[in-house]
Amino acid sequence: MKIKKSDKVKIITGKDKGKEGKVLEVFPEERKLVVEGLNLVVKHMRPRRDGEKGQRIQFPAPLRVSNVMLTCNKCNKLTRVGYKILENGKKVRMCKKCKEVIE
């Protein structure tokens, strides 16, 4: 997958369209990722002991990778990700717009 943990992304479709956030978790087998503070869902927790109250817990749910775009650190634009091989043989991600290495 071309998007990694701690990358800055912007949501391009869905209920949070236009919002930006940092990637917290990536699930490559499912092609999904979790973005900090976005795509929040509410889970209702039942009381476990007598006298305890139930709760509503909000947490970010996974999004499809196709619904987000990477934001380049250098040019600050939404971009697709390409790869290039450096002189030392290391394969790195690069911004398709400004041709800078993304790290």
C-alpha positions in Angstrom: 0.0 0.0 0.0 1.2 3.5 -0.8 -0.1 5.2 2.3 1.7 4.5 5.6 1.2 5.2 9.3 1.6 8.9 10.4 1.1 10.2 6.8 -1.2 13.3 6.4 -4.3 12.5 4.3 -7.4 14.2 3.1 -10.8 12.4 2.7 -12.1 12.8 -0.8 -15.5 11.0 -0.5 -18.1 10.3 2.2 -19.5 12.1 5.2 -16.2 13.6 6.2 -15.3 14.8 2.7 -12.7 17.6 2.7 -11.3 17.0 6.2 -7.7 16.2 6.9 -6.0 14.0 9.5 -3.1 11.8 10.4 -3.1 8.1 9.7 -3.2 6.1 13.0 -3.4 2.5 11.7 -3.1 0.7 8.3 -4.7 -2.6 7.4 -3.0 -3.6 4.1 -4.8 -7.0 3.7 -8.2 -5.2 3.9 -7.0 -2.1 2.0 -8.2 0.1 4.9 -6.8 2.7 7.2 -7.8 4.7 10.4 -7.6 8.5 10.3 -7.3 10.4 13.6 -10.6 12.1 14.6 -12.4 11.3 11.3 -15.1 8.7 10.4 -16.2 8.6 14.0 -18.7 5.9 15.0 -20.6 5.5 18.3 -20.5 2.2 20.2 -23.0 1.6 23.0 -21.4 -0.2 26.0 -23.6 -2.1 28.4 -23.1 -1.8 32.2 -20.9 -4.6 33.5 -21.6 -4.4 37.2 -24.7 -3.4 39.3 -25.0 0.3 39.8 -22.7 1.1 36.8 -24.1 3.1 33.9 -23.9 2.3 30.3 -21.7 4.4 28.0 -21.5 5.7 24.5 -17.9 5.4 23.1 -16.8 7.3 20.0 -13.9 6.0 18.0 -12.5 6.3 14.5 -13.6 3.5 12.2 -11.5 2.2 9.2 -11.8 3.9 5.8 -11.2 2.4 2.4 -7.8 3.6 1.0 -9.5 4.7 -2.2 -11.5 7.3 -0.3 -8.4 9.3 0.8 -5.5 11.1 -0.9 -2.0 11.8 0.5 -1.0 15.3 1.2 2.6 16.1 0.2 4.7 17.6 3.0 6.8 19.8 0.6 4.2 21.3 -1.9 1.1 20.9 0.5 -1.0 19.5 -2.4 -3.1 16.4 -2.7 -1.0 13.9 -4.7 -0.7 10.4 -6.0 2.3 8.4 -4.9 5.0 7.2 -7.2 8.2 5.3 -6.5 11.8 5.9 -7.5 15.0 4.1 -6.8 17.9 6.2 -5.4 21.5 5.8 -6.3 22.2 3.6 -3.3 19.4 1.2 -4.5 16.8 2.2 -2.0 13.2 2.4 -3.2 11.4 5.5 -1.9 7.9 7.1 -2.3 7.7 10.3 -4.2 5.2 13.0 -4.9 3.8 12.9 -8.4 3.4 16.7 -8.5 6.7 18.1 -7.1 8.8 15.0 -7.6 10.1 15.2 -4.0 10.7 12.2 -1.8 8.0 11.6 0.8 9.2 10.5 4.3 
